[in-house]
Amino acid sequence: MNSSDVAAYLQEHPEFFEEHAEMIAGINIPHPHGGRTIPISERQILTLREKSKQLEGKLREIIQFGEENDLLGEKIHKITLALLRARDADTVLANATQYLREDFTVPHLAMRVWRGAGTHAAFTPASEATRGFAAALAAPSCSAEPAADTSTLFGDAAAALKSFAYIPLRDSGSGSGDGSVFGLLMLASEEPQRYHAEMGTVYLSRLGDLVACALARHLSPA
């Protein structure tokens, strides 16, 4: 009989533990961290404590994620109100820039809009490369690779940038690839992992939807 046979027997005959409770209570087994032996009951208590610590850690993570989501939701609410209050496209762009920099701590951002006209820098004519790149995006894209015209769009800071998020601005504001693209919102950072290919883009899509919908109210139809 080997250890597997013993384990199978005990699983099939749980009454064994009741019939031999005193013997089991007197069994000593190695301490999980070595150095001595301990009663089997103490080992069970240690196991339960370890599981309790693991559950506490997971609970802290859940609470932290919940708090972070609440904070992010509040930021989305604030920028939504700011965009809705804007009375023209220039103000939409200015408010979007301000809230992304201050509330979302985006260190570097650039925008290009190739419909309508205004005094904001986003209305600077976009190159064909930029427009083609934006049109090919079905959804926000994060990458360590700079897209076309990055040096022009981000100026002197371009050389130090290590990660990028590219968000197409569409007529429909759906973020799903429907509707023609009329602009591009670009976020960037010196931190390589700030925007990476594996990160979720749900909130980036929502930001793109908000900016696109707010702008579309003040731009002439395509």
C-alpha beads as a LAMMPS data file, in Angstrom:
LAMMPS data file: protein, C-alpha beads

222 atoms
221 bonds

1 atom types
1 bond types

-500.0 500.0 xlo xhi
-500.0 500.0 ylo yhi
-500.0 500.0 zlo zhi

Masses

1 110.0

Atoms # bond

1 1 1 0.000 0.000 0.000
2 1 1 1.403 3.385 -0.991
3 1 1 0.453 6.964 -0.011
4 1 1 -2.074 7.204 -2.846
5 1 1 -3.830 4.092 -1.564
6 1 1 -3.953 5.545 1.953
7 1 1 -5.383 8.835 0.675
8 1 1 -7.999 6.997 -1.392
9 1 1 -8.986 4.855 1.597
10 1 1 -9.434 7.912 3.847
11 1 1 -11.551 9.664 1.219
12 1 1 -13.759 6.602 0.881
13 1 1 -14.021 6.037 4.644
14 1 1 -14.467 9.440 6.378
15 1 1 -15.759 7.644 9.457
16 1 1 -12.134 6.646 10.126
17 1 1 -11.457 10.102 11.559
18 1 1 -14.308 9.798 14.056
19 1 1 -13.363 6.287 15.067
20 1 1 -9.700 7.217 15.646
21 1 1 -9.991 10.836 16.780
22 1 1 -7.578 10.449 19.735
23 1 1 -4.916 8.851 17.571
24 1 1 -5.225 11.581 14.940
25 1 1 -4.969 14.271 17.628
26 1 1 -1.655 12.794 18.732
27 1 1 -0.092 12.725 15.274
28 1 1 2.691 15.255 14.720
29 1 1 3.643 16.409 11.238
30 1 1 6.436 18.683 9.941
31 1 1 5.925 22.404 10.421
32 1 1 5.305 24.053 7.004
33 1 1 8.320 26.327 7.585
34 1 1 10.549 23.566 8.932
35 1 1 12.482 23.212 12.164
36 1 1 10.042 21.160 14.224
37 1 1 6.935 19.004 14.192
38 1 1 3.486 20.154 15.250
39 1 1 0.138 18.466 15.941
40 1 1 -2.036 17.982 12.890
41 1 1 -4.682 20.257 14.415
42 1 1 -2.151 23.104 14.644
43 1 1 -1.200 22.531 11.021
44 1 1 -4.864 22.906 10.052
45 1 1 -5.025 26.188 11.958
46 1 1 -1.919 27.460 10.139
47 1 1 -3.437 26.458 6.807
48 1 1 -6.657 28.334 7.631
49 1 1 -4.639 31.397 8.636
50 1 1 -2.754 31.343 5.335
51 1 1 -6.013 31.077 3.391
52 1 1 -7.455 33.912 5.466
53 1 1 -4.455 36.126 4.611
54 1 1 -4.883 35.334 0.921
55 1 1 -8.586 36.209 1.053
56 1 1 -7.819 39.445 2.896
57 1 1 -5.298 40.354 0.194
58 1 1 -7.839 39.697 -2.560
59 1 1 -10.450 41.731 -0.699
60 1 1 -8.031 44.665 -0.420
61 1 1 -7.388 44.431 -4.165
62 1 1 -11.129 44.465 -4.909
63 1 1 -11.644 47.480 -2.659
64 1 1 -8.707 49.269 -4.293
65 1 1 -10.039 48.552 -7.795
66 1 1 -13.460 49.798 -6.731
67 1 1 -12.012 53.036 -5.360
68 1 1 -9.948 53.553 -8.521
69 1 1 -13.016 52.987 -10.704
70 1 1 -15.033 55.440 -8.593
71 1 1 -12.291 58.055 -9.017
72 1 1 -12.091 57.417 -12.761
73 1 1 -15.865 57.660 -13.042
74 1 1 -15.772 61.040 -11.289
75 1 1 -13.107 62.275 -13.728
76 1 1 -15.188 61.116 -16.702
77 1 1 -18.184 62.949 -15.237
78 1 1 -16.221 66.187 -14.858
79 1 1 -14.817 66.178 -18.377
80 1 1 -18.276 65.317 -19.769
81 1 1 -19.784 68.379 -18.113
82 1 1 -16.924 70.570 -19.345
83 1 1 -17.396 69.393 -22.941
84 1 1 -21.176 69.842 -22.781
85 1 1 -20.777 73.416 -21.524
86 1 1 -18.518 74.362 -24.444
87 1 1 -20.190 76.736 -26.915
88 1 1 -17.815 76.196 -29.846
89 1 1 -15.269 73.724 -31.169
90 1 1 -12.284 75.713 -29.896
91 1 1 -13.655 75.565 -26.334
92 1 1 -14.352 71.845 -26.644
93 1 1 -10.722 71.268 -27.594
94 1 1 -9.387 73.607 -24.914
95 1 1 -11.512 71.962 -22.194
96 1 1 -10.547 68.465 -23.342
97 1 1 -6.872 69.413 -23.230
98 1 1 -7.164 70.992 -19.783
99 1 1 -9.018 68.106 -18.140
100 1 1 -6.840 65.431 -19.722
101 1 1 -3.714 67.178 -18.460
102 1 1 -4.957 68.071 -14.982
103 1 1 -7.451 65.358 -13.987
104 1 1 -6.108 62.426 -15.987
105 1 1 -2.460 63.497 -15.557
106 1 1 -1.700 62.988 -19.243
107 1 1 1.810 64.416 -19.617
108 1 1 1.703 64.887 -23.374
109 1 1 -1.204 65.079 -25.786
110 1 1 -1.865 66.278 -29.297
111 1 1 -4.963 66.505 -31.462
112 1 1 -5.706 66.997 -35.098
113 1 1 -9.148 67.762 -36.519
114 1 1 -9.587 67.990 -40.294
115 1 1 -13.171 69.153 -40.463
116 1 1 -14.378 72.653 -39.772
117 1 1 -12.117 75.486 -38.690
118 1 1 -10.969 77.229 -35.547
119 1 1 -8.088 78.887 -33.771
120 1 1 -7.086 75.886 -31.644
121 1 1 -3.847 74.132 -32.601
122 1 1 -5.831 70.961 -33.319
123 1 1 -7.067 72.587 -36.527
124 1 1 -3.511 72.739 -37.865
125 1 1 -3.667 70.879 -41.204
126 1 1 -3.027 67.162 -40.706
127 1 1 -0.769 65.281 -43.066
128 1 1 -2.091 62.518 -45.287
129 1 1 -0.066 60.067 -43.210
130 1 1 -1.829 61.147 -40.013
131 1 1 -5.267 61.051 -41.631
132 1 1 -4.625 57.654 -43.162
133 1 1 -3.326 56.269 -39.870
134 1 1 -6.413 57.514 -38.001
135 1 1 -8.807 56.185 -40.631
136 1 1 -7.281 52.713 -40.292
137 1 1 -7.974 52.570 -36.529
138 1 1 -11.096 50.586 -35.713
139 1 1 -10.615 51.389 -32.003
140 1 1 -8.078 53.097 -29.739
141 1 1 -4.594 51.657 -30.090
142 1 1 -1.756 51.676 -27.545
143 1 1 1.822 51.062 -28.542
144 1 1 5.464 51.775 -27.852
145 1 1 5.869 52.612 -31.529
146 1 1 5.367 56.240 -32.592
147 1 1 2.947 56.784 -35.445
148 1 1 3.422 58.972 -38.477
149 1 1 4.374 62.591 -37.830
150 1 1 4.949 62.026 -34.101
151 1 1 7.930 64.378 -34.113
152 1 1 5.811 67.105 -35.660
153 1 1 2.777 66.513 -33.455
154 1 1 4.628 66.413 -30.123
155 1 1 7.404 68.856 -30.932
156 1 1 10.560 68.895 -28.828
157 1 1 9.168 66.281 -26.404
158 1 1 8.842 63.618 -29.126
159 1 1 12.329 62.170 -28.704
160 1 1 11.714 61.298 -25.024
161 1 1 8.303 59.662 -25.496
162 1 1 8.158 55.892 -24.922
163 1 1 4.461 54.975 -25.101
164 1 1 1.461 56.220 -27.047
165 1 1 -2.327 55.945 -27.173
166 1 1 -4.085 56.815 -30.428
167 1 1 -7.822 57.502 -30.308
168 1 1 -9.765 58.099 -33.543
169 1 1 -12.523 60.714 -33.458
170 1 1 -15.551 59.535 -35.437
171 1 1 -18.813 61.048 -36.591
172 1 1 -20.913 58.501 -34.755
173 1 1 -18.927 58.713 -31.539
174 1 1 -19.457 54.980 -31.249
175 1 1 -15.792 54.038 -31.009
176 1 1 -16.699 50.776 -32.782
177 1 1 -15.277 51.534 -36.200
178 1 1 -18.510 52.958 -37.643
179 1 1 -18.643 56.513 -39.009
180 1 1 -16.005 58.498 -40.807
181 1 1 -12.942 59.658 -38.907
182 1 1 -12.534 63.429 -38.693
183 1 1 -9.787 63.686 -36.090
184 1 1 -7.190 61.985 -33.940
185 1 1 -6.531 62.327 -30.207
186 1 1 -3.031 61.252 -29.184
187 1 1 -1.744 60.682 -25.654
188 1 1 1.897 60.012 -24.848
189 1 1 4.267 59.462 -21.943
190 1 1 7.941 59.038 -21.130
191 1 1 6.965 55.909 -19.160
192 1 1 7.190 52.773 -21.364
193 1 1 4.283 51.044 -19.595
194 1 1 1.872 54.000 -19.367
195 1 1 0.242 52.942 -22.647
196 1 1 0.922 49.390 -23.816
197 1 1 -0.614 46.968 -26.284
198 1 1 -2.093 44.669 -23.608
199 1 1 -3.937 47.364 -21.651
200 1 1 -7.704 47.761 -21.772
201 1 1 -9.042 50.566 -23.941
202 1 1 -12.638 50.872 -22.698
203 1 1 -12.090 54.244 -21.048
204 1 1 -9.983 55.472 -23.947
205 1 1 -12.914 54.627 -26.236
206 1 1 -15.278 56.532 -23.971
207 1 1 -12.985 59.556 -23.956
208 1 1 -12.864 59.442 -27.738
209 1 1 -16.658 59.182 -27.889
210 1 1 -17.078 62.192 -25.606
211 1 1 -14.665 64.433 -27.474
212 1 1 -16.001 63.355 -30.877
213 1 1 -19.654 63.908 -29.928
214 1 1 -18.920 67.282 -28.334
215 1 1 -16.960 68.420 -31.384
216 1 1 -19.520 67.154 -33.895
217 1 1 -22.108 69.537 -32.437
218 1 1 -20.005 72.495 -33.580
219 1 1 -18.532 71.227 -36.855
220 1 1 -20.134 71.390 -40.256
221 1 1 -21.361 68.027 -41.618
222 1 1 -18.964 65.987 -43.724

Bonds

1 1 1 2
2 1 2 3
3 1 3 4
4 1 4 5
5 1 5 6
6 1 6 7
7 1 7 8
8 1 8 9
9 1 9 10
10 1 10 11
11 1 11 12
12 1 12 13
13 1 13 14
14 1 14 15
15 1 15 16
16 1 16 17
17 1 17 18
18 1 18 19
19 1 19 20
20 1 20 21
21 1 21 22
22 1 22 23
23 1 23 24
24 1 24 25
25 1 25 26
26 1 26 27
27 1 27 28
28 1 28 29
29 1 29 30
30 1 30 31
31 1 31 32
32 1 32 33
33 1 33 34
34 1 34 35
35 1 35 36
36 1 36 37
37 1 37 38
38 1 38 39
39 1 39 40
40 1 40 41
41 1 41 42
42 1 42 43
43 1 43 44
44 1 44 45
45 1 45 46
46 1 46 47
47 1 47 48
48 1 48 49
49 1 49 50
50 1 50 51
51 1 51 52
52 1 52 53
53 1 53 54
54 1 54 55
55 1 55 56
56 1 56 57
57 1 57 58
58 1 58 59
59 1 59 60
60 1 60 61
61 1 61 62
62 1 62 63
63 1 63 64
64 1 64 65
65 1 65 66
66 1 66 67
67 1 67 68
68 1 68 69
69 1 69 70
70 1 70 71
71 1 71 72
72 1 72 73
73 1 73 74
74 1 74 75
75 1 75 76
76 1 76 77
77 1 77 78
78 1 78 79
79 1 79 80
80 1 80 81
81 1 81 82
82 1 82 83
83 1 83 84
84 1 84 85
85 1 85 86
86 1 86 87
87 1 87 88
88 1 88 89
89 1 89 90
90 1 90 91
91 1 91 92
92 1 92 93
93 1 93 94
94 1 94 95
95 1 95 96
96 1 96 97
97 1 97 98
98 1 98 99
99 1 99 100
100 1 100 101
101 1 101 102
102 1 102 103
103 1 103 104
104 1 104 105
105 1 105 106
106 1 106 107
107 1 107 108
108 1 108 109
109 1 109 110
110 1 110 111
111 1 111 112
112 1 112 113
113 1 113 114
114 1 114 115
115 1 115 116
116 1 116 117
117 1 117 118
118 1 118 119
119 1 119 120
120 1 120 121
121 1 121 122
122 1 122 123
123 1 123 124
124 1 124 125
125 1 125 126
126 1 126 127
127 1 127 128
128 1 128 129
129 1 129 130
130 1 130 131
131 1 131 132
132 1 132 133
133 1 133 134
134 1 134 135
135 1 135 136
136 1 136 137
137 1 137 138
138 1 138 139
139 1 139 140
140 1 140 141
141 1 141 142
142 1 142 143
143 1 143 144
144 1 144 145
145 1 145 146
146 1 146 147
147 1 147 148
148 1 148 149
149 1 149 150
150 1 150 151
151 1 151 152
152 1 152 153
153 1 153 154
154 1 154 155
155 1 155 156
156 1 156 157
157 1 157 158
158 1 158 159
159 1 159 160
160 1 160 161
161 1 161 162
162 1 162 163
163 1 163 164
164 1 164 165
165 1 165 166
166 1 166 167
167 1 167 168
168 1 168 169
169 1 169 170
170 1 170 171
171 1 171 172
172 1 172 173
173 1 173 174
174 1 174 175
175 1 175 176
176 1 176 177
177 1 177 178
178 1 178 179
179 1 179 180
180 1 180 181
181 1 181 182
182 1 182 183
183 1 183 184
184 1 184 185
185 1 185 186
186 1 186 187
187 1 187 188
188 1 188 189
189 1 189 190
190 1 190 191
191 1 191 192
192 1 192 193
193 1 193 194
194 1 194 195
195 1 195 196
196 1 196 197
197 1 197 198
198 1 198 199
199 1 199 200
200 1 200 201
201 1 201 202
202 1 202 203
203 1 203 204
204 1 204 205
205 1 205 206
206 1 206 207
207 1 207 208
208 1 208 209
209 1 209 210
210 1 210 211
211 1 211 212
212 1 212 213
213 1 213 214
214 1 214 215
215 1 215 216
216 1 216 217
217 1 217 218
218 1 218 219
219 1 219 220
220 1 220 221
221 1 221 222
